[in-house]
């Protein structure tokens, strides 16, 4: 269709199926009139929004007819659509539809919207009988479809058509492939998932069973033998699912940075850049590309869609940002000039271009950032970079960004668009360093504070803070060795000798309600070609600003929510399911249609009264959270949810809406724990609420498969010991009198 609409091929003229439909449509129309006793009017071709106020003159439809009926004495008009299925020419298969195929839904809702009618009769005729479906207009469904159609027309057809008419393309599928529509409509942030509802089984004289039905509709099934049987079905709203706009992030070892790739221009050119939350503008080298550069430059002269932003375009050439300089010397193109913290810089002209996303670069908090251009109203994004440098990581934009975890306050500055975070102090081995709080506080000028910056590898501390940290480490480990930029280095053999029990000092940032301690293996790294030195990955900043770099955030999911001034992170997060490699699978709730998050407003399921593990509302006041801390100090937290669980015993036994915790983060390095204590959330209680018995026998043969028996099947034979319940905790307390060694009571 895309090739047809841009004028590259002739319009579709029909095939055997459409020819068969046209031949039999007149007979089908007569049958519809007989069965419904309705008259049919045949309107001309109509376009959406007749007055074309919204620029929708490109979208129209031609119905098979318009029908009218009286509802409570008032006229009601609907659309008629007739289908005569071809069944590949096999008349033995030609029987009336028992359900509406999914591919008919956009057409049906489009016809109702374009003709401004509230319902449709979809009549399906075959030589062996017919069926009639009544559908109703669904505005929310149409809004989703219209968004996809707008994207197809304005972002794929119109630009390609303009380029195709200007230039001679011999192979538009290849030469204009960047503008070819993707089936996922990559710029659409939501789509409809048409999930079947379980329809009732209805006994009819001929066509006995109504199969699963889609969207809000009641069905009228007609056959030649039973021309007037009504079978109403309950309406079910359509769930909305979100497409994930995501990019891939790679590690470039020789530079110590994370780069991402994308395609730009028409035809496409493959480019690479650094993912940088501290950079205001996405830019690429377009001229003077040095031969020694590892990655390709962008050749704007080879792109049909490249367009320079003119300096008189005040909307796009916005000089309120210091790096947008306005007019060049020739008073034509809009110039930019960026200078980074290490003194490096880039300058050139601002432009617009078509891009295909495998990645993105400039991601700070302004209108030129990729996050703002993708989702102006909801510029959220999240990323999780694995410490396994061979891993390809994901950067996720928009509604599906992962914003779960510990919330950290972000601060906005009137002059700079960096992501400032509200750091209160720095701790070493749990002890707060003697650093004046103002060292980390953001100043009005933006020249002091603490910035999180994915484009900076190391973490830089302002002078006073770095000196305090260095002094404390020296007290513990002795005088350090300096190596290049690293001022705190020790021979690998030093650790353990100077400080037994915990080999390396643990350092963390203190926030209002939390302490974020850096992973030991990331905090201290062996430096190549340094005679086996291990160096602290925190270095001195040459300015008053401190920078939290990407190295100390490996294996941490970082979520940015600029609209709410929040930064969220999860430690020990499974970046692409690879950060922690386990022999057991993890649960992907996004792949389950029965998964349902428990809301904190549901006091029956989100019961904070008796169970300390259920924390109630998250910081957004929506999701019911849990947090479990075990005796060894390990913990897990996340959201409470319900899910259908199937057991091998009894055969294919299903526990519907099983309440459990879906963990966002845990320090146990396990894939899950099956709770069996004495509360309503435990597995025994949910399986057999009135009879929560269970038994288990674990073999000393570690290779054996063992059984846990619940309810009536539990084996309760043998010696009996008293068990007590506590009003505060749901453990199983047992009545122990003492302990013996070789038959002798210990003096306890």
N, C-alpha and C positions, 0 to 999 in steps of 0.2 A: 504493500500500500504506500509506503514511503516513497519508493521509486515512482509510482504512479502520480502521487500528489506533487512531486517536484518537477514532473514533466519528462522524466527520463524514459518511461515506457508508456504504452497505450493503456487506457482505462480497461478494467476488467469487463469483458463482454458476456460472460456466462459460461456454464459447463453443463454436464448432463443433469446434475442435481437441480440447478436453478431452472433449467428447461422443463424438467419434470414438474417442478413446483408451479411454474407459469401455466402449463397445460391443464393441471388439475385444480387450479385456484378457483375457477368459476364454479365448478361442481361443488367444491368445498364451501364456497360462499352460500350456495343455495341450501346446503345441508344446515349451515349455521342458522339461516333465517327460519328454516322449518323447526329446528330444535328449540330456538329461543323466542320465536314469534316477534323478532325485532326487525325494524327497517334499518338499512345501512346507507349512510351518506358518504360520498367519495370526494374528499377535499383535495385541493391541489398541493403541490410541494410546498412545505412551510419551513421557514428558518427560525432559529431560536431568537427570541426577543425581536419581534417584528419591526420595531422602530430602530433596532440595532444600536441601542444606547450604550451597550457594554462591549461593542466591537465583536459581536458573535455572529456576524453575517456569514461566516465561513461554515457554520454548523447548521445543518438542516435535515429534514426527514420527509419521507413520503409514506403515509400509513395505508394499509389495505382498506381501511374504512373507519368511520366514526359512528358510534351507536348511542342511543339515548334510552334511558329508562326512568321511571318515576320511583322516588324513594320518599315515603311518607307524604305523597302528593306533590313533591317537588321534583323538577327535572334534574337528571344527573347524566352527564355526558362522559363516555369512555372511548377508548381506542380499540379497534379490532385489528388483530394480527393473525394471519392465517399461515399455517405451516403444513406442507405436504411432503413429509420425509421420503427420501429416495430409497433408503435401505440398500444402497449399492445395486439397485435393480432387482433384488430378490423379493418377489411378492410373498414368499412364504414367511419372511421376517416382518412383513408390513402390518404391524399391530399398533394400536394407539399408545402414545406415550403414557407412562404411569407417573412420570415426574418431569420437571422442566430441566433441560440441560443447563449447566452453568453458563455456557457461552451465549445463551439467549437473554440473560439478565441485563447486561448493559444496553442492548437494543431495546428491550421492553421499557426500562426506566427512561431511556433517552427519548423514546416516542412519547411517553406520557408528559415529560418535561417540555419538549419542543412544542407539542400541541396543547399544552396546559390543560391536561385531563387528569382526573384523580384515580382512574382505574383502567384496566385493560382486560379484554377477553382474548385469551390466546387459544385459538381453535386449531387442533391438530387432526388432520384428515388422513385416513388411509383407506384402501379398498376393503379392509376387513373391520372397519369400525372407526370411531373417532373419540377424542376426548377434549374437554373444554376446561381451561384453567382461568380463574379470576385472580388478577394481580392488582395490588394497590401501590400508589405512588409512594416512594421513599425518598424524602428530600436529602437526608444524610447520605444515603447511598449515592444519589446523583451528584452531590457535592464532591465526593471522592472521585467518581468517574470523570466529572467535568475538569477537575484539577489535572487528571492524567491526560485528557484530551487537549486542554490548554497547553500543557507541556509538549505534547506531540506536535501541535500545530505551530506554536510560536517559537519553540526552542529547537525543533528538528526540521519541520517542513519549510517554514518561511525563510530561515537563514540559508538552508541548502538550496531552495528554489532560486533565491537571489543570486547565490554564487554560481549555480548551474546555468542560469540565463546569461550571466556576465562572461563566463569562460567556457572553453571547450573541454569537457571532461569525457574521456573515452571509457573510463571505468568508474562511475560515480560511487559504486559500492565500496571501492577501495579508496579512491581519492577523497571522498566525502564521508568516510566511515565514522569520523568523530561526531558528525551531525546525525548519523543514523540512530533512530530510536532504539533504546534498550527495552526489553520486555519488562524490566523492573521499573521503568521510568525513574531514573536515578535522582531526579530533582524532587520527586514526590516523597513527602515524609510520612505518608500513610497510605494504606490500601485496605480493601475489604477482604476479609477471609470468609468465604461462604462455607460455613460449617453446616452439615446436615443435621436437622433435628430428627429424633426418632418419631416417625409418624405412627398413628394408631393403625392397628390392623382392622380393616372394615370389610365385612362380608358383603359382596355385591353378587348379583345374579350371574354376572359374566366376568368382569375384570376385578377379581376378588381383592387384591392387595394394593393399597396406595404406598408407594415407595417413599424414601425420605424426600421431603420437600424443602425448598430454599426460600428465604426471605419471608416477608409478611404476606401471606396469601391464603385464601380459602379456595377450595378446589371443587369444581363441578365436573363430574365424569359422566360422559354420555356414550352409550353404545347404541347400535341399531336396535338391540333388544330392549334396552332400558334407557329411553331418551330423556329422563328427567330425574336422575338420582343426585341428590345434594350430599356432599361429604365435607362439612366444615372442619378445618384443622386449626389448632391453637397457633396464634402468631408468635414468632420468636424474633427478637431484635438481632441484627447482625453485629457480631463482634468486630472491633477494629484492630488490625495488627499494623505494626510499624515496620517499614523497611529500614534497615540499618545502613547508614552511609558511613563507610569505614575505609581506612587506608592502611597500607602496610609499612612497617618501620624496620629498617635493617641497621646493623652495626658495622661501621667502617673502622677496622682495627687500627690501621696505621695513623688515623687522625683522632681516635678516641671519641668519635661523635656518632650520632644516630642519624641516618639519612633515609629519605623516602623518595619514591619515584612517582612520576605522573606523566601524562601525555598532554601536550599543548599544541594548539594550532590546527589548521586545516590545509594540507594533510598533517597527521600527527607527527610530533617529534618527542622522543623519549628524553626526559630531563630528571635530574636528581637535585635534592636540596636538604638542608638541615631542618629538622622539626624544632621550631624555636618559639616558646611562649613569651620570650623576651623581645621578639622582633615585631616591629609595627607593620611592616609591609612585606608581602611576598615578592621577591625579585629574583631574576635570573640574569646571568651574563649573556648579553646579546651581541657584543662586539669585542674585538681584540681578544679573542679566545686563545690563550697560550697553548702551545703544542704539548707542554708537559702536564696540563690539567687532565686528571683521570676521567672526569665526567664530561659529557658533551655540552656545548653551549646551545642557546636557542637562536636559530637563524630566522629572524622576523621576515626577511625578504622572501622566504619560501612558504609563508603562510598567507592564505587568501583572507583569513578572518582577523588578522592583526589590525588593531586600530589605535593610533596614538591619541591620548587624551589631550585636548587643547586647553590652553591656559585660560581661555574665556569660559570654559565649562566650570562654573563655580561650585556645582554640586559634586563633581568628581575630583576637581582640582581644589581641594579644601585646604587652604593655607593656615587654618587655625592649628593644624598639627605642624610642629616645627620642622619636620623632615620633608614636608611638601613645600617646595620653594616657590612654586608658581611659574611664571614665564621664564623661558630660556632667553639667550641673547637675541635670538631671532623673533622673539615675541610670538612663538607658535605653540610648541609643545610644553606640557606641564612637567616640571622637573622634581625629582626627589633626591635627598642626600641624607644617608643614614650613617651614624657613627656609633660603634659598639663599645662596650666597657673596656675591652682590651686595646682600644685605639684603632682597630680596623674600621674600614668604612666602605660604602658603596654608593654610587650616584648614577643617575641616568634619567630616562623619560618614563612617565607613567603611561600605561596603555591598558586596553581591554583585549581579552583573548578567550577563545573556547578551550575548556580543559576537560580532560577525562580523569576521574579521580582513582588512582591507586594510592594517592597520598596528598599532603599539603604542607605548607611551610609556615609563613608568618601567622602567628596565632595569638597575638596580644589582644587587648581589649579596646579596639577601635574599629571604625567602619571599614577600614582597609583590610583588617584581619580576615583570614579565610573563614573563621568561625562566624563572624558577623555577616559575611557575604552569603554563606550557605543558609544560615538560619538567623535573619535579622532580629526576630522577636524572641528567639530562644537559642542563644549562642552557646549552649552547653557543649562540652566535649570531655572525653576521658581517654587515658592511655595507660598502658601497663607494659613496661619494657622489661624483658626477662634478663636475668643475669647469665643465661645461656646465650652467648653471643651468636650462635648459629641459628637462633630462633628468629622467625619472622613475626613481628608483633603487630597488634592492631591499634589504630587510633579511631575512635568512634565519635561522630558528631551528632548533635541534635537530640531528639526525644529519647533515643536509645542509649545515650551516654550513661555510663555506670557511675551514679552519684551516691552509691551506698557507702556506709562506713563512718568513721569519726569525722565530725564536722569541725572545720577550722575557719575562723573568721578571716575574710579577705578585706583589704582596705582599698578605697579608690582615692587617687590623687588627681587634683584638678589640672595639673600640668603634664603629668606623664601617665601612659596607659599600661604600665607594668602591673603584674599581679603581686601586690604587697601582701604579706601575711603577718598576722598579729602575734609575733614571738615575744614572750615575756622574759625568757631567760634561757640559759644553757646549763645542762647538768652533766657531770662526769661521775660515773658509778653511783648515781642517785643523789649526789651532792651538788647543790646549786653553786655555780661559780660567782665570785664577787665582781659582777659586771653591772654597771649602772643601767637600769631599765631603758633609759633614753637612747642608749646605743642602738637598740633594735627598733625603737619607735619611729614610725613614718613621720617625717617633717612635712610641713605645708609645701615647701619647695620641692619635695620629692627626692632630695639629695641625700637623705638618710632614711634607713628602714631596712626591711628584710624582704627580698624578692625571690619568688620561686621561678626558675628559668630553665626550661628543658634544653635550651640551646647552649648552656654552659655545662661542661662535664664535671668539673670539680666544684666543691663548695667553698666559698670565700667568706671569711669573717672580717668585719671591721676591726681596725687596729686594736682597740681596747679589749674587745672580746677575744681576739686571737691570742694576744699576749697573756691574758688570764688563763686561757685553755693550755697554752704551751707551758706556762709556769706550773700548772697543776700536774700535767703529764710528767714533767721533769722531776717533780717531787716524788712521783711513784716509780719512775723507771731510770732516773739519772739523766745526765746531759744527752740531748739528742744529736744526731748527725744531720747536716743539711745536704740535700742532694737536689740540684737544679731548683725548681720552684718549691719543692717540698722541704719544709723546715723542721719537721718532726719525724725523723726516721731512726730506726734501730735495727741492729743485726737480728735476723730471725731467731737466733739462739737466745737473745735477751729475754724474750717472753717466757714466762714460767719460772725462770731463775729469779728475777726480781720480784715477781708478784705471783706466788704459787696460788693455785686454786682457780684463778680466772686469768687467762693468759693475756688478754689485751683490755685496756680500759674501754668501757662502754660510754658513749656520748649520746645525748639526746637533746631535743629542743622542747622547751616547756611552753605550753599554750594555756589558755584560760581554764579549760577543763580536762586537759590531757597532757601526757608526756609522750613524745614520739622518739623512741630510741632507735638509732641506726643499726642495721645488721653488722655484726662484728666482721664478717668476711668482706663486706664492702667498705667498711671504715678503714681497715688496714689492708694494704695491698703490697705484694712483692713487686718491686720496680725492675723491669728488665735491664740488664747490663749495669746493675748497681752493686755488684758484689753481695747479693743476697740481702739487700736492705728491704725492710717493710716500712712503708711510709703512711702517715696519716693523710687521708684524702680530703683534709680540710686545710686550706692555705690562707695566707694573709691577703686581704683586699687592699688595693691601692687607693680606694675611695671610702667614703663614710657608709656606703651601702654594703650590706651582706647579701650574698647570693646562695640560694639552695640549688645545687646543680643536679644533673640527672644521675650521676654515679651512685649517690646515696639513696636514690629512689628506685633502684632496680628491684623488680619483684614486688613493687607497690603499685596498686591501682590508684591513679590520681584523677580525680574528677573535678572539673572546673564548672562552677555555676555562677557566672558573672552577674546575672540578674538579681540573685539573692545574696551576693557578696560572700559566697561560701566556697571553700575548698574542701574536698573530702578525700580521705585515703584509707585504703585497706592494706595492712601489712600481711605478709604471707598470703598473697592472692595468687590464684592460678592464672598467670598470664597465658592466654591461649591454651590453657590446660597443661602447660609445660613447665611452669615455674617449680612445681613440686611433682616429681615423677613417681606415680604410685602404680602398683600392680592391679589396683582396683579401679573401676570406672567411677566417674563423678556424675552427679545428677544434673542434667541440663533441663531446667524447668521450662525454657522457651520452646522446647520440642514437644511439650505435653499439652493437649487440649483440655485436660481435666485439672490442671494445676490452678489453684486459686489462693491469692494472698489474703490472710486474715486482716481485716481492718481493725483499728484500735477502738472504733465505735461499737464493735461487736463484743459486748461485755461478757457474753456467755463463753465465747471461744478465746477471747483475749482477757483471761482471768488473772488480774494482778493481785487479787485479794489474798489468795492462799499460797501462791507459788512465786517465790522470789525470782525465779528464772525468767518469768514473764514480766518485761519491763514496761509494757504499754506502748504509747505513741512514740514514733521516731521524731526527729526534730522538725519534720514537716507536718506533723500532726495527722498522719494518715495510716502508716503501716504499724502493725503490732510487732514489736521487737522482742527478742529473747537474748539472754546472755547467761551462759552456764560457766561457772568456775569450779574446777576440780581440786582435789586435795593437794596435788603436786604443783598447783599454781597455773596449770594450763587452762585455756578457756576457749569458748566458741561463741560467736554471736551472729545474729542475722534476723531474718523475718520469719514469723509464724505463718504457716500455710496449711491448706488441706489438699489431699491428693488421694487417688484411688490406688490401693495396694493389692497385689495378687500374691497369694502364698501357694506353695507346693502342697500344703496340707490344710484342710482337706483338699482334694483335687481341685485346682483352679479356684480356690476360695478367694473372694474379693471383699476387701474392707473398703467401703466407700467413704470418701471424705475423711481420711485418716489425718489427724492433726499432728504436725511435725515442724521442726525448725529447719529452714533452708539457710544454711550458713553462708555468710558473706566472707567470713574470716575466722580462722582458728589457729591456735598455736600448737595443736596436738600433732599436726602433720598426718592426720588420718582422713579417710573419705567420709566417715560418719560414725555415730554411736547409736545403738538401739536402746532407748530408755525403757527400763523395766521396773522403776521404783513404784512407790504406792501413791500415784496421783492420776488424775483423769487424762493427762497427756501421755501416760506410759502405754506401751504396746499391750500388756495384759489387760489393762482397764478398758482400752478401746475395742479390743477383740471381744471380751466377755465382761461387760460392765457389772453385771450382777454376780458373776462367778469368776473373778480374775485369778484363778489358780494357774500355776505353771510349774514345770519341773525340767531339769536339765542334767545331763551326765557327760562331763568332758573327759575324754580318754587321755591317758598318759602317752598314748601313741600320737605324736604331734601330726602325723599324716592322716589320721582318721577323720572321717566326717561324722559330726555329732548331731544330736537332735535336741531341740527345745520343744516341749509339749505344752500347749495352752488349754485352758478350760477343762472340759470333761475328760480330755485325754491325758491330763497331767498325772504323773505317777506319784502318788502321795503315800506309798507304802514305806515302812521302816520305822526307825526310832523317831520320837517326837521331842522337839525342843521348843520352849516358850519363846514367842516373838512379840515384841512390843512396838506400838506406833507412837510417834511423838507429835505433839500439836503444832510444832513449828517446821519440822523437817520430815521428808517422806522416805527416809532410809528405813531399812529393815533392821531394827535393833534386836539382838538376841540376848537371852538371860545367861550370861557366863558367870560361873562361881569362882573359877580360878584356872591356873595353868600348871601342868605337871611335867616334870622331866624324869624319865625312867621311873615313872610311878610315884614320884615324890612331889608334893605340893611346894611350889615356890612361895617365898615369903612376900606375897603381893596382897 
